[in-house]
Amino acid sequence: MTPLIFHCDCNNFFASCECLTNPALRDVPMAVAGDPENRVGIVVAKNELAKKAGVRTTDTVWQARLKCPGIVFVPPRHRFYREISEKVNAIYCEYTHFVEPASIDESYLDMSGAPEYYQLSEKALADLLRARVRDEIGITISVGVSYNKIFAKMGSDYKKPDATTLITPENYKDILWPLPVSELMFAGKATTALLNSEGIKTIGELAQTPKDRLTLLLGQGGSSLWDYANGLDASKVKPWGYQEAAKSVSHGMTFRKNLTTQQELHTGVAYLADRVATSLRRSGQKGAVISVSVKDPQLKVRSKQTALDHHTWLQHEITDVALRLIQSFWRVSDLSPIRALTIGVSKLIPAEQDVEQVSLIPDDEAQRRKKQDRLETAIDEIRRKTGERAVTLGFQKNEDIGIK
């Protein structure tokens, strides 16, 4: 049986969600943007009117205003967007068990055999999904229908909003090959520029380039792009609810004001380490590699990591190691401020597999870890019962830098 893959993409998703609770926003150019006070004033979604005015995702608020003086901004409500996303996916799940979210507003569906079962054509099935989402939820989706995931995704991008595009073994050359090579999935800016410099400007030209040449030019990525351009993608749609084990856990933050003192740095690191440690314990995992990433006001980033001789999920330990890492290459001050930080833990294993060689650990160190583990686990339980802000661990609030 030839696979039948749908890629369903919610149109202007965040902006469309906001229009559900405030229909007046449908009639004005509007964008969902972060909080300028916290220096994350970036457009994350816009409606069709703002798009026509030239507003683009990742524009800053002031750039968007220059392009569209009458634009209306609304702050993001991520919990609300997740609720709408779950409702949309619930409709998909009525038709197939194989629903794989690619993001909050995109999902792949394996609909193989569905046309025969429902006695509907492939297009009619896609149109039915579009109608149900539009009528029952109030937003629109575009659906790409094809025989592999890559072409299905490109089909949903091909025509928007509220459209169905079929890409078949018979028509994909006519539809996709004339497009710029930048439209091919995973062909980024640097790759596109290199291909263009070699005279490869369209997807069709890439598809007809000898595979060996692309591999020589781009490495294994060039071989993959050749496969994608020629419709050779055999990746499967995962069943609903499938979750791969996380390879790392990290949390980052852009601070309300630059960090310029050791106390501010310690507060920021301890706060992020607390979030990382809590995530690790809730997922039942420990990690052996701790990493830090520091961004300055000019948006330059420096990173460093270190491997431990054991696995941990302790906030206290992650904080200490992260601080030492940062201090090994950055002296925070008015002259060398920090705009943003990210703390991460990787090389994860299930906690039950963490069998330490006790004989190699001094008794006092082993006892200290056990005591800290009991303390942090108890704090998790208190937070679960009374709220995330009930107890803080290793830091105090500092609203100047955005930690409440």
C-alpha positions, 0 to 999 in steps of 0.5 A: 500500500502506498503511504498516505501522509497529511501535514496539517498546519494551523494558519497564523496560529497564535494570532488566530487563537487570539481572534477566537476571544476577541473577534475584532482583531480579525479586522485590524492588522495585529501581531502576537509579541512578547513583553517589550519591558522584559526585552523579548518584544519579538513578533511571534505570530501575525494575521493576514493583514499584518502579513500583507503590510510586510510584518514578519515573524521575528521582527522586533516590535519597533520594526513591525510598527515602522512597517505597519503603523496601525498594528495592534499587539497582544501578549502571548498566552501559551497555555491557551494556545496549547488548549486549542492545539489539543482540541485540533489534534483531538479531531485528527485522532478521530481519523487515525491513531498515527498523529505526530505533532511537529510543533504546537500548530503542525501535525503529521497524520498517516492516513494510509487506508483511510480513503477506502475506509471512509469512502472519500477521496484523499482531497475530500478527506483533507477538506473534511478535516479543514471544515471540521477545524474551521467549524468546530474550533474557529481557526483554519488549517492548510493540508498537504497530502502526499506519499511522504512526510517531506512532500506533505509538509511542502504541500501545506506550505504551498498554498495558504490559508485554508487550502488543500494541496495534493503532491503525488508521484505524477505531479511533484515535478510540476509543483515543486521542482520550479520552486527556489531551492530555499523552499526545500525542507532543511535547505537553510540560508548558508546551504542555499547560498552555497548551492546558488553559487554553484548554479543550483537555484531550483529544487529541480536543478538540485534533484537533477544534480549528481548525488555524488557532487552534492555529497562532495559539496555539502557532506551527508546533508547534500545526499539527504537533500537530493533524496528529499528533492526526489521524493525519497523520504521513508520516515514514518509518522509516530503514533499519538502520544509517542515520546522519545527519551530526552537527550538533554534538559535545559532552561534559558532566560533573557533578563529584564536588565543585564546582569552586572553583579555576582549576586545577580549572576548567582540568582539567575544561575540558581533560578535556572538550575532549579528549573532544570533540576525540577524537570529532571526529577519529574522526568525521572532522569539524571545527567552527567554533563552540565553546560552553560551559555552566556549571551552579551548585550551585542547578542554574542554567545559563549558556551562551555560544558563539563562532564561529571564523574557521576549523574545528578539531578540536584539543583545545588550541584548544578548551580555550583558547577554552572557558576564555576563554568561561567566564572572560568571565562566571564567576569560579570561587571558593568563592563561585561554584563550578561543579557541572557543565560542558558543552563543545561544537563545532558548525557541522561540516564533513567534515575534507577540506573544510577548505581554509584560505586559507593566505595569510591565516594567519601562517606561524608560526600555520599551522606551530603548528596542523600540529604540534599536529595531528600530536601529537594524531593521534599520541596518538589512535593510541597510545590506539587501541593501548594504551587510552583512559587511556594518554595524557592531553592538557593535564590531569592526573587529579584524583579529587577532582572525578571525573577519573581 
